Amino acid sequence: MQDRFRGRKSIPIQNVLAAVDSDLRFIYVLAGWEGSAHDSYVLQDALSRPNGLKIPEGKIFLADAGYAARPGILPPYRGVRYHLKEYRGAREPENPRELFNHRHSSLRTTVEEHLVP
């Protein structure tokens, strides 16, 4: 059985949940979960902690496809083109869901660039 903190190639991995505000300032970080933990468990842990993640009323956090939609958490549409590389060349979004996913991916990529230099 694989160690919970080792990935498929035996590389140490960790699941980190980070939230940034609209100015790309970190407002919450939860590290320490094993890399094999499902994102939904990590989010639930972050929301349930006394000093955990707080989602201000009327605000939303973009999330990757590992999260389910819930109040304040907005993942991309499933089963629809998402990653920016899928839109390279002349391939433009073809419907409202693809357009949403394209914009979502652009914003999320900006946030991820702050996480991993």
PDB file as gemmi writes it, atoms N, CA and C in Angstrom:
CRYST1    1.000    1.000    1.000  90.00  90.00  90.00 P 1                      
ATOM      1  N   MET A   1       0.841  -1.185   0.000  1.00  0.00           N  
ATOM      2  CA  MET A   1       0.000   0.000   0.000  1.00  0.00           C  
ATOM      3  C   MET A   1       0.885   1.247   0.000  1.00  0.00           C  
ATOM      4  N   GLN A   2       0.493   2.249  -0.780  1.00  0.00           N  
ATOM      5  CA  GLN A   2       1.267   3.476  -0.898  1.00  0.00           C  
ATOM      6  C   GLN A   2       1.163   4.320   0.365  1.00  0.00           C  
ATOM      7  N   ASP A   3       2.264   4.924   0.736  1.00  0.00           N  
ATOM      8  CA  ASP A   3       2.268   5.884   1.827  1.00  0.00           C  
ATOM      9  C   ASP A   3       1.370   7.052   1.424  1.00  0.00           C  
ATOM     10  N   ARG A   4       0.582   7.554   2.352  1.00  0.00           N  
ATOM     11  CA  ARG A   4      -0.374   8.626   2.031  1.00  0.00           C  
ATOM     12  C   ARG A   4       0.314   9.921   1.612  1.00  0.00           C  
ATOM     13  N   PHE A   5       1.576  10.093   1.959  1.00  0.00           N  
ATOM     14  CA  PHE A   5       2.309  11.300   1.596  1.00  0.00           C  
ATOM     15  C   PHE A   5       3.265  11.078   0.430  1.00  0.00           C  
ATOM     16  N   ARG A   6       3.090   9.970  -0.290  1.00  0.00           N  
ATOM     17  CA  ARG A   6       3.929   9.711  -1.460  1.00  0.00           C  
ATOM     18  C   ARG A   6       3.014   9.507  -2.665  1.00  0.00           C  
ATOM     19  N   GLY A   7       3.437  10.094  -3.767  1.00  0.00           N  
ATOM     20  CA  GLY A   7       2.659   9.984  -4.993  1.00  0.00           C  
ATOM     21  C   GLY A   7       2.976   8.707  -5.742  1.00  0.00           C  
ATOM     22  N   ARG A   8       2.465   8.631  -6.948  1.00  0.00           N  
ATOM     23  CA  ARG A   8       2.643   7.437  -7.775  1.00  0.00           C  
ATOM     24  C   ARG A   8       4.103   7.147  -8.077  1.00  0.00           C  
ATOM     25  N   LYS A   9       4.934   8.173  -8.135  1.00  0.00           N  
ATOM     26  CA  LYS A   9       6.347   7.970  -8.442  1.00  0.00           C  
ATOM     27  C   LYS A   9       7.204   8.031  -7.184  1.00  0.00           C  
ATOM     28  N   SER A  10       6.579   7.785  -6.033  1.00  0.00           N  
ATOM     29  CA  SER A  10       7.249   7.805  -4.724  1.00  0.00           C  
ATOM     30  C   SER A  10       7.802   9.177  -4.357  1.00  0.00           C  
ATOM     31  N   ILE A  11       7.301  10.208  -4.986  1.00  0.00           N  
ATOM     32  CA  ILE A  11       7.694  11.574  -4.662  1.00  0.00           C  
ATOM     33  C   ILE A  11       6.812  12.056  -3.512  1.00  0.00           C  
ATOM     34  N   PRO A  12       7.392  12.682  -2.496  1.00  0.00           N  
ATOM     35  CA  PRO A  12       6.566  13.204  -1.400  1.00  0.00           C  
ATOM     36  C   PRO A  12       5.584  14.259  -1.909  1.00  0.00           C  
ATOM     37  N   ILE A  13       4.330  14.137  -1.502  1.00  0.00           N  
ATOM     38  CA  ILE A  13       3.299  15.088  -1.923  1.00  0.00           C  
ATOM     39  C   ILE A  13       2.466  15.498  -0.710  1.00  0.00           C  
ATOM     40  N   GLN A  14       1.897  16.685  -0.809  1.00  0.00           N  
ATOM     41  CA  GLN A  14       1.061  17.208   0.251  1.00  0.00           C  
ATOM     42  C   GLN A  14      -0.081  17.984  -0.388  1.00  0.00           C  
ATOM     43  N   ASN A  15      -1.258  17.890   0.191  1.00  0.00           N  
ATOM     44  CA  ASN A  15      -2.405  18.644  -0.294  1.00  0.00           C  
ATOM     45  C   ASN A  15      -2.452  19.950   0.482  1.00  0.00           C  
ATOM     46  N   VAL A  16      -2.407  21.073  -0.228  1.00  0.00           N  
ATOM     47  CA  VAL A  16      -2.423  22.395   0.391  1.00  0.00           C  
ATOM     48  C   VAL A  16      -3.617  23.165  -0.164  1.00  0.00           C  
ATOM     49  N   LEU A  17      -4.420  23.728   0.727  1.00  0.00           N  
ATOM     50  CA  LEU A  17      -5.521  24.587   0.328  1.00  0.00           C  
ATOM     51  C   LEU A  17      -5.083  26.016   0.614  1.00  0.00           C  
ATOM     52  N   ALA A  18      -5.132  26.866  -0.387  1.00  0.00           N  
ATOM     53  CA  ALA A  18      -4.762  28.272  -0.219  1.00  0.00           C  
ATOM     54  C   ALA A  18      -5.847  29.143  -0.827  1.00  0.00           C  
ATOM     55  N   ALA A  19      -6.157  30.232  -0.150  1.00  0.00           N  
ATOM     56  CA  ALA A  19      -7.145  31.191  -0.651  1.00  0.00           C  
ATOM     57  C   ALA A  19      -6.487  32.558  -0.738  1.00  0.00           C  
ATOM     58  N   VAL A  20      -6.764  33.244  -1.832  1.00  0.00           N  
ATOM     59  CA  VAL A  20      -6.253  34.601  -2.004  1.00  0.00           C  
ATOM     60  C   VAL A  20      -7.422  35.540  -2.264  1.00  0.00           C  
ATOM     61  N   ASP A  21      -7.204  36.815  -1.937  1.00  0.00           N  
ATOM     62  CA  ASP A  21      -8.241  37.798  -2.224  1.00  0.00           C  
ATOM     63  C   ASP A  21      -8.063  38.315  -3.649  1.00  0.00           C  
ATOM     64  N   SER A  22      -8.874  39.287  -4.026  1.00  0.00           N  
ATOM     65  CA  SER A  22      -8.840  39.778  -5.412  1.00  0.00           C  
ATOM     66  C   SER A  22      -7.552  40.533  -5.735  1.00  0.00           C  
ATOM     67  N   ASP A  23      -6.767  40.868  -4.712  1.00  0.00           N  
ATOM     68  CA  ASP A  23      -5.458  41.489  -4.934  1.00  0.00           C  
ATOM     69  C   ASP A  23      -4.330  40.470  -4.882  1.00  0.00           C  
ATOM     70  N   LEU A  24      -4.695  39.177  -4.911  1.00  0.00           N  
ATOM     71  CA  LEU A  24      -3.765  38.049  -4.884  1.00  0.00           C  
ATOM     72  C   LEU A  24      -2.929  37.999  -3.601  1.00  0.00           C  
ATOM     73  N   ARG A  25      -3.514  38.466  -2.504  1.00  0.00           N  
ATOM     74  CA  ARG A  25      -2.884  38.340  -1.190  1.00  0.00           C  
ATOM     75  C   ARG A  25      -3.444  37.092  -0.526  1.00  0.00           C  
ATOM     76  N   PHE A  26      -2.556  36.302   0.060  1.00  0.00           N  
ATOM     77  CA  PHE A  26      -3.014  35.102   0.753  1.00  0.00           C  
ATOM     78  C   PHE A  26      -3.825  35.498   1.971  1.00  0.00           C  
ATOM     79  N   ILE A  27      -5.022  34.932   2.081  1.00  0.00           N  
ATOM     80  CA  ILE A  27      -5.856  35.199   3.246  1.00  0.00           C  
ATOM     81  C   ILE A  27      -6.048  33.938   4.089  1.00  0.00           C  
ATOM     82  N   TYR A  28      -5.703  32.785   3.512  1.00  0.00           N  
ATOM     83  CA  TYR A  28      -5.812  31.545   4.275  1.00  0.00           C  
ATOM     84  C   TYR A  28      -4.954  30.473   3.611  1.00  0.00           C  
ATOM     85  N   VAL A  29      -4.251  29.692   4.437  1.00  0.00           N  
ATOM     86  CA  VAL A  29      -3.475  28.549   3.949  1.00  0.00           C  
ATOM     87  C   VAL A  29      -3.656  27.409   4.946  1.00  0.00           C  
ATOM     88  N   LEU A  30      -3.980  26.246   4.431  1.00  0.00           N  
ATOM     89  CA  LEU A  30      -4.047  25.032   5.246  1.00  0.00           C  
ATOM     90  C   LEU A  30      -3.143  24.002   4.588  1.00  0.00           C  
ATOM     91  N   ALA A  31      -2.056  23.682   5.253  1.00  0.00           N  
ATOM     92  CA  ALA A  31      -1.114  22.687   4.758  1.00  0.00           C  
ATOM     93  C   ALA A  31      -1.083  21.530   5.739  1.00  0.00           C  
ATOM     94  N   GLY A  32      -0.590  20.411   5.278  1.00  0.00           N  
ATOM     95  CA  GLY A  32      -0.403  19.280   6.177  1.00  0.00           C  
ATOM     96  C   GLY A  32      -1.212  18.049   5.837  1.00  0.00           C  
ATOM     97  N   TRP A  33      -2.215  18.187   5.007  1.00  0.00           N  
ATOM     98  CA  TRP A  33      -2.987  17.014   4.604  1.00  0.00           C  
ATOM     99  C   TRP A  33      -2.151  16.156   3.667  1.00  0.00           C  
ATOM    100  N   GLU A  34      -2.310  14.853   3.787  1.00  0.00           N  
ATOM    101  CA  GLU A  34      -1.595  13.957   2.888  1.00  0.00           C  
ATOM    102  C   GLU A  34      -2.029  14.213   1.445  1.00  0.00           C  
ATOM    103  N   GLY A  35      -1.105  13.998   0.550  1.00  0.00           N  
ATOM    104  CA  GLY A  35      -1.375  14.255  -0.856  1.00  0.00           C  
ATOM    105  C   GLY A  35      -2.502  13.426  -1.437  1.00  0.00           C  
ATOM    106  N   SER A  36      -2.788  12.292  -0.821  1.00  0.00           N  
ATOM    107  CA  SER A  36      -3.854  11.429  -1.327  1.00  0.00           C  
ATOM    108  C   SER A  36      -5.242  11.870  -0.856  1.00  0.00           C  
ATOM    109  N   ALA A  37      -5.308  12.868   0.019  1.00  0.00           N  
ATOM    110  CA  ALA A  37      -6.603  13.321   0.544  1.00  0.00           C  
ATOM    111  C   ALA A  37      -7.405  14.004  -0.552  1.00  0.00           C  
ATOM    112  N   HIS A  38      -8.691  13.735  -0.595  1.00  0.00           N  
ATOM    113  CA  HIS A  38      -9.563  14.369  -1.581  1.00  0.00           C  
ATOM    114  C   HIS A  38      -9.759  15.834  -1.209  1.00  0.00           C  
ATOM    115  N   ASP A  39      -9.802  16.700  -2.216  1.00  0.00           N  
ATOM    116  CA  ASP A  39      -9.948  18.129  -1.985  1.00  0.00           C  
ATOM    117  C   ASP A  39     -11.156  18.466  -1.120  1.00  0.00           C  
ATOM    118  N   SER A  40     -12.247  17.741  -1.292  1.00  0.00           N  
ATOM    119  CA  SER A  40     -13.456  18.053  -0.527  1.00  0.00           C  
ATOM    120  C   SER A  40     -13.242  17.855   0.970  1.00  0.00           C  
ATOM    121  N   TYR A  41     -12.438  16.877   1.364  1.00  0.00           N  
ATOM    122  CA  TYR A  41     -12.132  16.667   2.785  1.00  0.00           C  
ATOM    123  C   TYR A  41     -11.286  17.804   3.335  1.00  0.00           C  
ATOM    124  N   VAL A  42     -10.332  18.242   2.547  1.00  0.00           N  
ATOM    125  CA  VAL A  42      -9.459  19.334   2.977  1.00  0.00           C  
ATOM    126  C   VAL A  42     -10.276  20.617   3.130  1.00  0.00           C  
ATOM    127  N   LEU A  43     -11.156  20.888   2.177  1.00  0.00           N  
ATOM    128  CA  LEU A  43     -12.008  22.073   2.266  1.00  0.00           C  
ATOM    129  C   LEU A  43     -12.908  22.006   3.492  1.00  0.00           C  
ATOM    130  N   GLN A  44     -13.536  20.858   3.716  1.00  0.00           N  
ATOM    131  CA  GLN A  44     -14.408  20.731   4.877  1.00  0.00           C  
ATOM    132  C   GLN A  44     -13.637  20.962   6.175  1.00  0.00           C  
ATOM    133  N   ASP A  45     -12.422  20.467   6.241  1.00  0.00           N  
ATOM    134  CA  ASP A  45     -11.575  20.702   7.407  1.00  0.00           C  
ATOM    135  C   ASP A  45     -11.299  22.195   7.566  1.00  0.00           C  
ATOM    136  N   ALA A  46     -10.945  22.866   6.480  1.00  0.00           N  
ATOM    137  CA  ALA A  46     -10.646  24.302   6.533  1.00  0.00           C  
ATOM    138  C   ALA A  46     -11.863  25.106   6.995  1.00  0.00           C  
ATOM    139  N   LEU A  47     -13.042  24.735   6.532  1.00  0.00           N  
ATOM    140  CA  LEU A  47     -14.258  25.468   6.897  1.00  0.00           C  
ATOM    141  C   LEU A  47     -14.698  25.197   8.330  1.00  0.00           C  
ATOM    142  N   SER A  48     -14.354  24.031   8.862  1.00  0.00           N  
ATOM    143  CA  SER A  48     -14.840  23.651  10.191  1.00  0.00           C  
ATOM    144  C   SER A  48     -13.900  24.058  11.328  1.00  0.00           C  
ATOM    145  N   ARG A  49     -12.708  24.510  11.033  1.00  0.00           N  
ATOM    146  CA  ARG A  49     -11.761  24.904  12.083  1.00  0.00           C  
ATOM    147  C   ARG A  49     -12.198  26.240  12.712  1.00  0.00           C  
ATOM    148  N   PRO A  50     -11.956  26.402  14.020  1.00  0.00           N  
ATOM    149  CA  PRO A  50     -12.335  27.665  14.685  1.00  0.00           C  
ATOM    150  C   PRO A  50     -11.740  28.903  14.004  1.00  0.00           C  
ATOM    151  N   ASN A  51     -10.504  28.841  13.575  1.00  0.00           N  
ATOM    152  CA  ASN A  51      -9.867  29.955  12.860  1.00  0.00           C  
ATOM    153  C   ASN A  51      -9.665  29.600  11.393  1.00  0.00           C  
ATOM    154  N   GLY A  52     -10.608  28.841  10.860  1.00  0.00           N  
ATOM    155  CA  GLY A  52     -10.488  28.336   9.507  1.00  0.00           C  
ATOM    156  C   GLY A  52     -10.907  29.320   8.443  1.00  0.00           C  
ATOM    157  N   LEU A  53     -11.062  28.790   7.259  1.00  0.00           N  
ATOM    158  CA  LEU A  53     -11.451  29.589   6.107  1.00  0.00           C  
ATOM    159  C   LEU A  53     -12.865  30.121   6.305  1.00  0.00           C  
ATOM    160  N   LYS A  54     -13.012  31.413   6.138  1.00  0.00           N  
ATOM    161  CA  LYS A  54     -14.322  32.061   6.208  1.00  0.00           C  
ATOM    162  C   LYS A  54     -14.635  32.620   4.832  1.00  0.00           C  
ATOM    163  N   ILE A  55     -15.811  32.299   4.330  1.00  0.00           N  
ATOM    164  CA  ILE A  55     -16.236  32.819   3.034  1.00  0.00           C  
ATOM    165  C   ILE A  55     -17.193  33.971   3.309  1.00  0.00           C  
ATOM    166  N   PRO A  56     -16.763  35.206   3.044  1.00  0.00           N  
ATOM    167  CA  PRO A  56     -17.634  36.355   3.307  1.00  0.00           C  
ATOM    168  C   PRO A  56     -18.929  36.260   2.494  1.00  0.00           C  
ATOM    169  N   GLU A  57     -20.019  36.690   3.090  1.00  0.00           N  
ATOM    170  CA  GLU A  57     -21.308  36.654   2.404  1.00  0.00           C  
ATOM    171  C   GLU A  57     -21.229  37.449   1.102  1.00  0.00           C  
ATOM    172  N   GLY A  58     -21.746  36.862   0.049  1.00  0.00           N  
ATOM    173  CA  GLY A  58     -21.748  37.510  -1.250  1.00  0.00           C  
ATOM    174  C   GLY A  58     -20.448  37.358  -2.026  1.00  0.00           C  
ATOM    175  N   LYS A  59     -19.464  36.677  -1.457  1.00  0.00           N  
ATOM    176  CA  LYS A  59     -18.182  36.472  -2.132  1.00  0.00           C  
ATOM    177  C   LYS A  59     -18.064  35.020  -2.564  1.00  0.00           C  
ATOM    178  N   ILE A  60     -17.186  34.769  -3.538  1.00  0.00           N  
ATOM    179  CA  ILE A  60     -16.940  33.395  -3.994  1.00  0.00           C  
ATOM    180  C   ILE A  60     -15.445  33.169  -4.145  1.00  0.00           C  
ATOM    181  N   PHE A  61     -15.063  31.919  -4.014  1.00  0.00           N  
ATOM    182  CA  PHE A  61     -13.700  31.491  -4.288  1.00  0.00           C  
ATOM    183  C   PHE A  61     -13.740  30.576  -5.498  1.00  0.00           C  
ATOM    184  N   LEU A  62     -12.869  30.821  -6.457  1.00  0.00           N  
ATOM    185  CA  LEU A  62     -12.729  29.898  -7.578  1.00  0.00           C  
ATOM    186  C   LEU A  62     -12.042  28.649  -7.062  1.00  0.00           C  
ATOM    187  N   ALA A  63     -12.463  27.519  -7.553  1.00  0.00           N  
ATOM    188  CA  ALA A  63     -11.885  26.247  -7.123  1.00  0.00           C  
ATOM    189  C   ALA A  63     -11.650  25.376  -8.342  1.00  0.00           C  
ATOM    190  N   ASP A  64     -10.737  24.414  -8.208  1.00  0.00           N  
ATOM    191  CA  ASP A  64     -10.522  23.516  -9.339  1.00  0.00           C  
ATOM    192  C   ASP A  64     -11.608  22.442  -9.359  1.00  0.00           C  
ATOM    193  N   ALA A  65     -11.538  21.575 -10.346  1.00  0.00           N  
ATOM    194  CA  ALA A  65     -12.593  20.586 -10.566  1.00  0.00           C  
ATOM    195  C   ALA A  65     -12.658  19.527  -9.471  1.00  0.00           C  
ATOM    196  N   GLY A  66     -11.689  19.505  -8.562  1.00  0.00           N  
ATOM    197  CA  GLY A  66     -11.726  18.562  -7.449  1.00  0.00           C  
ATOM    198  C   GLY A  66     -12.742  18.938  -6.387  1.00  0.00           C  
ATOM    199  N   TYR A  67     -13.294  20.128  -6.484  1.00  0.00           N  
ATOM    200  CA  TYR A  67     -14.266  20.608  -5.514  1.00  0.00           C  
ATOM    201  C   TYR A  67     -15.663  20.589  -6.105  1.00  0.00           C  
ATOM    202  N   ALA A  68     -16.642  20.375  -5.258  1.00  0.00           N  
ATOM    203  CA  ALA A  68     -18.036  20.452  -5.678  1.00  0.00           C  
ATOM    204  C   ALA A  68     -18.521  21.886  -5.503  1.00  0.00           C  
ATOM    205  N   ALA A  69     -19.456  22.295  -6.335  1.00  0.00           N  
ATOM    206  CA  ALA A  69     -20.047  23.620  -6.185  1.00  0.00           C  
ATOM    207  C   ALA A  69     -20.840  23.651  -4.880  1.00  0.00           C  
ATOM    208  N   ARG A  70     -20.680  24.736  -4.153  1.00  0.00           N  
ATOM    209  CA  ARG A  70     -21.415  24.964  -2.908  1.00  0.00           C  
ATOM    210  C   ARG A  70     -21.402  26.458  -2.675  1.00  0.00           C  
ATOM    211  N   PRO A  71     -22.204  26.965  -1.778  1.00  0.00           N  
ATOM    212  CA  PRO A  71     -22.192  28.419  -1.569  1.00  0.00           C  
ATOM    213  C   PRO A  71     -20.778  28.935  -1.292  1.00  0.00           C  
ATOM    214  N   GLY A  72     -20.356  29.880  -2.093  1.00  0.00           N  
ATOM    215  CA  GLY A  72     -19.043  30.484  -1.937  1.00  0.00           C  
ATOM    216  C   GLY A  72     -17.908  29.760  -2.639  1.00  0.00           C  
ATOM    217  N   ILE A  73     -18.157  28.587  -3.203  1.00  0.00           N  
ATOM    218  CA  ILE A  73     -17.130  27.798  -3.902  1.00  0.00           C  
ATOM    219  C   ILE A  73     -17.592  27.573  -5.339  1.00  0.00           C  
ATOM    220  N   LEU A  74     -16.797  28.033  -6.294  1.00  0.00           N  
ATOM    221  CA  LEU A  74     -17.202  27.971  -7.694  1.00  0.00           C  
ATOM    222  C   LEU A  74     -16.170  27.219  -8.530  1.00  0.00           C  
ATOM    223  N   PRO A  75     -16.421  25.930  -8.769  1.00  0.00           N  
ATOM    224  CA  PRO A  75     -15.527  25.174  -9.657  1.00  0.00           C  
ATOM    225  C   PRO A  75     -15.954  25.366 -11.116  1.00  0.00           C  
ATOM    226  N   PRO A  76     -15.141  24.889 -12.063  1.00  0.00           N  
ATOM    227  CA  PRO A  76     -15.535  24.968 -13.476  1.00  0.00           C  
ATOM    228  C   PRO A  76     -16.636  23.956 -13.782  1.00  0.00           C  
ATOM    229  N   TYR A  77     -17.268  24.155 -14.931  1.00  0.00           N  
ATOM    230  CA  TYR A  77     -18.223  23.154 -15.406  1.00  0.00           C  
ATOM    231  C   TYR A  77     -17.470  21.873 -15.716  1.00  0.00           C  
ATOM    232  N   ARG A  78     -18.057  20.762 -15.373  1.00  0.00           N  
ATOM    233  CA  ARG A  78     -17.460  19.457 -15.692  1.00  0.00           C  
ATOM    234  C   ARG A  78     -17.867  19.041 -17.105  1.00  0.00           C  
ATOM    235  N   GLY A  79     -16.985  18.297 -17.758  1.00  0.00           N  
ATOM    236  CA  GLY A  79     -17.297  17.783 -19.087  1.00  0.00           C  
ATOM    237  C   GLY A  79     -17.248  18.840 -20.175  1.00  0.00           C  
ATOM    238  N   VAL A  80     -16.639  19.983 -19.884  1.00  0.00           N  
ATOM    239  CA  VAL A  80     -16.531  21.080 -20.841  1.00  0.00           C  
ATOM    240  C   VAL A  80     -15.057  21.467 -20.917  1.00  0.00           C  
ATOM    241  N   ARG A  81     -14.580  21.846 -22.104  1.00  0.00           N  
ATOM    242  CA  ARG A  81     -13.176  22.268 -22.217  1.00  0.00           C  
ATOM    243  C   ARG A  81     -12.842  23.241 -21.112  1.00  0.00           C  
ATOM    244  N   TYR A  82     -11.630  23.085 -20.558  1.00  0.00           N  
ATOM    245  CA  TYR A  82     -11.274  23.932 -19.425  1.00  0.00           C  
ATOM    246  C   TYR A  82      -9.879  24.543 -19.521  1.00  0.00           C  
ATOM    247  N   HIS A  83      -8.873  23.736 -19.682  1.00  0.00           N  
ATOM    248  CA  HIS A  83      -7.497  24.217 -19.612  1.00  0.00           C  
ATOM    249  C   HIS A  83      -7.166  25.154 -20.761  1.00  0.00           C  
ATOM    250  N   LEU A  84      -6.378  26.171 -20.455  1.00  0.00           N  
ATOM    251  CA  LEU A  84      -6.055  27.181 -21.455  1.00  0.00           C  
ATOM    252  C   LEU A  84      -5.456  26.589 -22.718  1.00  0.00           C  
ATOM    253  N   LYS A  85      -4.658  25.527 -22.580  1.00  0.00           N  
ATOM    254  CA  LYS A  85      -4.027  24.933 -23.762  1.00  0.00           C  
ATOM    255  C   LYS A  85      -5.067  24.367 -24.733  1.00  0.00           C  
ATOM    256  N   GLU A  86      -6.260  24.076 -24.246  1.00  0.00           N  
ATOM    257  CA  GLU A  86      -7.327  23.562 -25.115  1.00  0.00           C  
ATOM    258  C   GLU A  86      -7.907  24.661 -26.013  1.00  0.00           C  
ATOM    259  N   TYR A  87      -7.569  25.920 -25.713  1.00  0.00           N  
ATOM    260  CA  TYR A  87      -8.094  27.050 -26.488  1.00  0.00           C  
ATOM    261  C   TYR A  87      -7.028  27.684 -27.375  1.00  0.00           C  
ATOM    262  N   ARG A  88      -5.852  27.091 -27.452  1.00  0.00           N  
ATOM    263  CA  ARG A  88      -4.780  27.660 -28.272  1.00  0.00           C  
ATOM    264  C   ARG A  88      -5.155  27.651 -29.744  1.00  0.00           C  
ATOM    265  N   GLY A  89      -4.516  28.541 -30.476  1.00  0.00           N  
ATOM    266  CA  GLY A  89      -4.780  28.618 -31.910  1.00  0.00           C  
ATOM    267  C   GLY A  89      -6.099  29.323 -32.164  1.00  0.00           C  
ATOM    268  N   ALA A  90      -6.818  28.832 -33.120  1.00  0.00           N  
ATOM    269  CA  ALA A  90      -8.084  29.458 -33.507  1.00  0.00           C  
ATOM    270  C   ALA A  90      -9.278  28.923 -32.719  1.00  0.00           C  
ATOM    271  N   ARG A  91      -9.028  28.051 -31.748  1.00  0.00           N  
ATOM    272  CA  ARG A  91     -10.132  27.455 -30.996  1.00  0.00           C  
ATOM    273  C   ARG A  91     -10.647  28.422 -29.944  1.00  0.00           C  
ATOM    274  N   GLU A  92     -11.734  29.058 -30.211  1.00  0.00           N  
ATOM    275  CA  GLU A  92     -12.374  29.976 -29.283  1.00  0.00           C  
ATOM    276  C   GLU A  92     -13.491  29.227 -28.545  1.00  0.00           C  
ATOM    277  N   PRO A  93     -13.887  29.732 -27.374  1.00  0.00           N  
ATOM    278  CA  PRO A  93     -15.041  29.120 -26.699  1.00  0.00           C  
ATOM    279  C   PRO A  93     -16.257  29.123 -27.619  1.00  0.00           C  
ATOM    280  N   GLU A  94     -16.988  28.016 -27.617  1.00  0.00           N  
ATOM    281  CA  GLU A  94     -18.102  27.846 -28.547  1.00  0.00           C  
ATOM    282  C   GLU A  94     -19.461  28.037 -27.909  1.00  0.00           C  
ATOM    283  N   ASN A  95     -19.522  28.141 -26.580  1.00  0.00           N  
ATOM    284  CA  ASN A  95     -20.813  28.311 -25.909  1.00  0.00           C  
ATOM    285  C   ASN A  95     -20.556  28.970 -24.552  1.00  0.00           C  
ATOM    286  N   PRO A  96     -21.621  29.373 -23.856  1.00  0.00           N  
ATOM    287  CA  PRO A  96     -21.435  30.078 -22.569  1.00  0.00           C  
ATOM    288  C   PRO A  96     -20.648  29.277 -21.524  1.00  0.00           C  
ATOM    289  N   ARG A  97     -20.825  27.970 -21.474  1.00  0.00           N  
ATOM    290  CA  ARG A  97     -20.084  27.173 -20.486  1.00  0.00           C  
ATOM    291  C   ARG A  97     -18.591  27.128 -20.800  1.00  0.00           C  
ATOM    292  N   GLU A  98     -18.242  27.013 -22.074  1.00  0.00           N  
ATOM    293  CA  GLU A  98     -16.834  27.045 -22.444  1.00  0.00           C  
ATOM    294  C   GLU A  98     -16.235  28.421 -22.168  1.00  0.00           C  
ATOM    295  N   LEU A  99     -16.990  29.479 -22.434  1.00  0.00           N  
ATOM    296  CA  LEU A  99     -16.505  30.821 -22.153  1.00  0.00           C  
ATOM    297  C   LEU A  99     -16.268  30.994 -20.650  1.00  0.00           C  
ATOM    298  N   PHE A 100     -17.212  30.515 -19.837  1.00  0.00           N  
ATOM    299  CA  PHE A 100     -17.031  30.570 -18.384  1.00  0.00           C  
ATOM    300  C   PHE A 100     -15.770  29.814 -17.973  1.00  0.00           C  
ATOM    301  N   ASN A 101     -15.619  28.588 -18.463  1.00  0.00           N  
ATOM    302  CA  ASN A 101     -14.450  27.783 -18.099  1.00  0.00           C  
ATOM    303  C   ASN A 101     -13.146  28.431 -18.558  1.00  0.00           C  
ATOM    304  N   HIS A 102     -13.157  29.049 -19.723  1.00  0.00           N  
ATOM    305  CA  HIS A 102     -11.959  29.722 -20.225  1.00  0.00           C  
ATOM    306  C   HIS A 102     -11.572  30.855 -19.283  1.00  0.00           C  
ATOM    307  N   ARG A 103     -12.526  31.657 -18.875  1.00  0.00           N  
ATOM    308  CA  ARG A 103     -12.243  32.774 -17.963  1.00  0.00           C  
ATOM    309  C   ARG A 103     -11.845  32.262 -16.583  1.00  0.00           C  
ATOM    310  N   HIS A 104     -12.521  31.225 -16.127  1.00  0.00           N  
ATOM    311  CA  HIS A 104     -12.206  30.610 -14.835  1.00  0.00           C  
ATOM    312  C   HIS A 104     -10.763  30.106 -14.855  1.00  0.00           C  
ATOM    313  N   SER A 105     -10.382  29.416 -15.906  1.00  0.00           N  
ATOM    314  CA  SER A 105      -9.031  28.876 -16.023  1.00  0.00           C  
ATOM    315  C   SER A 105      -7.992  29.998 -16.034  1.00  0.00           C  
ATOM    316  N   SER A 106      -8.280  31.078 -16.736  1.00  0.00           N  
ATOM    317  CA  SER A 106      -7.347  32.211 -16.784  1.00  0.00           C  
ATOM    318  C   SER A 106      -7.110  32.782 -15.398  1.00  0.00           C  
ATOM    319  N   LEU A 107      -8.176  32.967 -14.641  1.00  0.00           N  
ATOM    320  CA  LEU A 107      -8.041  33.512 -13.288  1.00  0.00           C  
ATOM    321  C   LEU A 107      -7.337  32.531 -12.365  1.00  0.00           C  
ATOM    322  N   ARG A 108      -7.709  31.275 -12.444  1.00  0.00           N  
ATOM    323  CA  ARG A 108      -7.104  30.282 -11.556  1.00  0.00           C  
ATOM    324  C   ARG A 108      -5.623  30.108 -11.863  1.00  0.00           C  
ATOM    325  N   THR A 109      -5.252  30.175 -13.117  1.00  0.00           N  
ATOM    326  CA  THR A 109      -3.846  30.062 -13.499  1.00  0.00           C  
ATOM    327  C   THR A 109      -3.040  31.210 -12.877  1.00  0.00           C  
ATOM    328  N   THR A 110      -3.597  32.403 -12.866  1.00  0.00           N  
ATOM    329  CA  THR A 110      -2.935  33.548 -12.240  1.00  0.00           C  
ATOM    330  C   THR A 110      -2.686  33.278 -10.765  1.00  0.00           C  
ATOM    331  N   VAL A 111      -3.662  32.736 -10.073  1.00  0.00           N  
ATOM    332  CA  VAL A 111      -3.517  32.418  -8.653  1.00  0.00           C  
ATOM    333  C   VAL A 111      -2.460  31.333  -8.462  1.00  0.00           C  
ATOM    334  N   GLU A 112      -2.504  30.286  -9.268  1.00  0.00           N  
ATOM    335  CA  GLU A 112      -1.547  29.191  -9.120  1.00  0.00           C  
ATOM    336  C   GLU A 112      -0.117  29.645  -9.373  1.00  0.00           C  
ATOM    337  N   GLU A 113       0.075  30.621 -10.240  1.00  0.00           N  
ATOM    338  CA  GLU A 113       1.417  31.136 -10.484  1.00  0.00           C  
ATOM    339  C   GLU A 113       1.996  31.793  -9.233  1.00  0.00           C  
ATOM    340  N   HIS A 114       1.141  32.290  -8.355  1.00  0.00           N  
ATOM    341  CA  HIS A 114       1.612  32.857  -7.090  1.00  0.00           C  
ATOM    342  C   HIS A 114       1.977  31.767  -6.091  1.00  0.00           C  
ATOM    343  N   LEU A 115       1.372  30.606  -6.238  1.00  0.00           N  
ATOM    344  CA  LEU A 115       1.650  29.498  -5.326  1.00  0.00           C  
ATOM    345  C   LEU A 115       2.955  28.793  -5.659  1.00  0.00           C  
ATOM    346  N   VAL A 116       3.179  28.583  -6.927  1.00  0.00           N  
ATOM    347  CA  VAL A 116       4.346  27.822  -7.369  1.00  0.00           C  
ATOM    348  C   VAL A 116       5.192  28.735  -8.254  1.00  0.00           C  
ATOM    349  N   PRO A 117       6.244  29.307  -7.685  1.00  0.00           N  
ATOM    350  CA  PRO A 117       7.068  30.244  -8.488  1.00  0.00           C  
ATOM    351  C   PRO A 117       7.819  29.536  -9.601  1.00  0.00           C  
TER     352      PRO A 117                                                      
END                                                                             
